Amino acid sequence: MDDSEGTVVARRQVGSAALVVVRGDLTAQRVDVVVNAANERLAHGGGVAAALARAGGPEVQAESDAWVARHGPVGSGRAAVTTAGRMPADRIVHVVGPRWRRDRDNEPRLRAAVTAALDAADAAGATTVALPAISAGIFGYPPAEAARAIAREAARWLAGAPRSVREVRLVGYDAALSGLFADAVEAAGA
């Protein structure tokens, strides 16, 4: 990892892999796969999705549109894989996290989105993956709760069966979000 990708805030070993917290720009990560917090139609109009589409160029949206035309909307627990375009990553894995609702148990759907993203990255042979705070932006999930669920699920997934993925980066764009991820990684006991 070089300085253009951000600053490592925390790092924990999970078996033979690493769970790393980075304060930086998700679009600048030099990884095999960047995960997008998408909507069901892969319409990249706001939040993380818009930033990835801007950085990757028009081919990201064009390939996303083609994916939806072939497979239909991206449902809970599913992932779509597209090019990363002009970003330093090779691919984008798009997953849909839950829209946060106060009266609902949101965590299982968020954890399913993390699992789907990591499974898709592994199936693509990725060794490095960068994850944002899925659902913590436009979808309204409280950032601290999202960070805890994402860190726990990433640690659980890495501790599972042997995988191609050797590093999962939890990327927070500012000190507050990367701090929440760092606290969550420590609390996860990874």
C-alpha positions, -999 to +999 in steps of 0.1 A: +000+000+000+014+034-009+006+069+004-019+077-023-042+050-010-044+065+025-032+057+060-034+024+078-052+030+110-054-006+123-043-041+113-052-075+127-042-110+115-071-134+110-055-168+103-032-163+073-051-131+062-052-095+074-081-073+082-068-037+077-085-004+084-075+024+060-084+061+062-085+071+026-102+072-008-119+040-018-114+049-054-076+051-050-072+016-035-047-006-054-065-038-048-080-066-069-116-058-059-133-027-046-168-032-032-196-009-041-225-001-018-250-002-046-287+000-052-307-028-067-306-014-103-269-005-102-278+031-110-246+048-097-261+083-090-251+090-054-228+082-025-201+056-029-215+043-061-213+077-078-177+082-066-167+048-080-185+054-113-168+089-117-134+075-109-139+044-131-154+062-161-185+055-182-176+019-187-185+011-151-221+023-156-223+007-190-212-027-177-235-023-147-265-016-170-256-047-191-254-069-159-289-058-148-303-063-183-290-099-182-296-109-146-322-085-132-319-063-101-292-072-075-311-087-046-301-092-010-273-116-006-262-114-043-233-096-059-226-083-094-191-080-108-180-054-133-149-037-145-133-010-123-126+010-154-099+036-149-095+030-111-064+011-099-085-018-088-092-046-113-129-051-106-159-037-087-181-061-068-216-044-063-237-055-033-269-040-019-270-035+018-302-029+038-320+004+040-318+010+078-351+008+097-354+015+134-380-013+140-362-040+120-332-063+126-310-049+099-277-067+107-284-100+090-289-083+057-258-062+061-238-092+070-252-111+040-240-082+017-205-084+032-205-122+027-218-119-009-191-093-017-162-114-002-175-146-018-177-129-053-142-115-048-129-149-038-146-166-068-128-140-090-095-151-075-089-118-057-062-116-031-070-080-019-104-064-013-115-029-002-148-025+015-167+007+023-192+013+051-220-005+032-254+011+040-240+038+063-245+066+037-276+072+017-293+040+031-291+056+066-275+028+087-259+043+118-222+043+110-210+028+143-235-001+140-225-006+103-188-006+111-193-033+139-214-056+116-190-052+087-159-059+108-174-089+125-186-104+093-153-098+075-134-114+104-157-144+105-154-148+067-116-146+068-114-172+096-134-197+075-122-221+049-091-214+029-096-186+004-077-166-022-083-134-003-054-125+019-063-089+028-096-072+034-094-034+038-122-015+056-119+019+041-132+050+059-130+083+040-123+103+072-109+100+107-144+095+122-154+065+100-119+049+099-119+053+137-152+034+140-138+007+118-107+005+139-127+002+171-149-024+155-120-045+143-106-045+179-140-054+193-144-082+168-115-099+184-101-107+149 
